[in-house]
């Protein structure tokens, strides 16, 4: 497994876990990403699945061409997810002035990891250097 696929998989797993952690709190009440969002959570789930799918495909040797194509799709979904998270950090959903919790920060870091992993996975493989014999 190449580093990009590993970074994307870790980001995908992190984003799935972050979705269940508290993202916002108002008056002692916490809300997870699944509770706070209506459409954004679907994009976050798709980005997480794309980040994980590339690594799964490589680990089980399902396809030769999917890792590069899947990495490009994962990079796109990861970038959109990161942008949506930043927008929702600046403009939180719901009434009042909720404070950001650990889930939002972990979600942002994970979405950036998916984007970075996807970008790294799109890069061509380098040929091994010949040994000096």
N, C-alpha and C positions, 0 to 999 in steps of 0.2 A: 504494500500500500504506500502510495506516495504521500508526502507531507500535506498537500492540498486536500486530498481525500480525508485524511485524518482530522485536519482542522475543521473541515466542513461537517464531518460526523460529530465531532465534539460540540460544535456550535449548534447543530440540529438537536442533539440530545439536551444541551443546555437550554435551548429555547422551549422545548417541550416541558422540561422541569420548571422553568421560569413561569410558564403559563399557569401553573398551579400555586405559585407563591403569591403573597400579597403585592399588588402593584400600587394601590392607592389606599389611603386611610383618611376617614373623616369622622371626627367625634368618637374615636375608639372602634369604629367599624372598618374592617378591611375588605377590599375587593380584589379578586384575582383578575387576570386578563380575560378569562372566560366569562366572568361576571360583568366586567366593566365595558367590554366591547361587543359590538353586534356584527360588524363585518371584518374589522381589523384582526380579530382572533382567527378567522378563517385564513387570512393571508399569512399570519404567523405560523399556523399549523402547516400550511403548504410549504413554507420556506423550511421549516424543520424537517418535514418529510423528504424534501428534495435534498437537503444536506445529508441526511441519513441514507437515502437511496443510493447515492453514488458509492459510498463505502460498502454497503451491503452487496451491491453489484460486483465490486472488486473482490470482496472477501469470498463470495460464492462463485466467482468466475462465470457470471451469468451472460455477460456480453463483453466484447472487446471494444466496441465503439461507444457504448453508453457512458463510460466514465467521462469522456471529454464533452459529449453532448449534454449529459446530465450536469456536469460542472458549470456549463454556461447557463443553463436554466436555473441552477441553484444560486449562482452569482446574481442573476436578475431578481429572483424572489428574495434573496437575502438583502439586496439593496433596497427594494421596495419595502420590505419589513422594517429595516433600519430607519428609513425615512418616515414611515408611519409611526414608529415608536417615538422618534424625536418629536414629531408633530403632537402626539398624545402626551408627551412629557411637558411640552410647552403649553398645550391647551388640553388639560385633562377632561375626561367626560364627566357628565353629571353636574348637579348643582353644588354650590359652595366652593370652597378652596381646598381641595384634597392635597395631602402631602404625598410625595413619592416614596415608595417603599423599595425594598431590595429586589423584588421581582422585576420592576421596570428597568433597573440598572443591569441586572443579569440578562434580561431579555435583549437590551440594546447591545451588550457585549457579545451575546450569542449570535444575533443577527449580523453584526459586523464580522464575526468569525465565519459564518456561512458565506458571506460575500467574499471575504478574503480566501477562504478555502476553495470556493468556486473559481475565483480568478487564478489561483495557483494551479488548480486542476486542469485549466484550459491550456496551460503552457505546454509546449512540446517537450517530450522526454529527451534528455540529453544522452547522447551515445557514450558508452563507457570509454574511458581513455585507454589506449593500448599500453600494455605493460612494457617496461624497458627491460627486455631480456637480452 
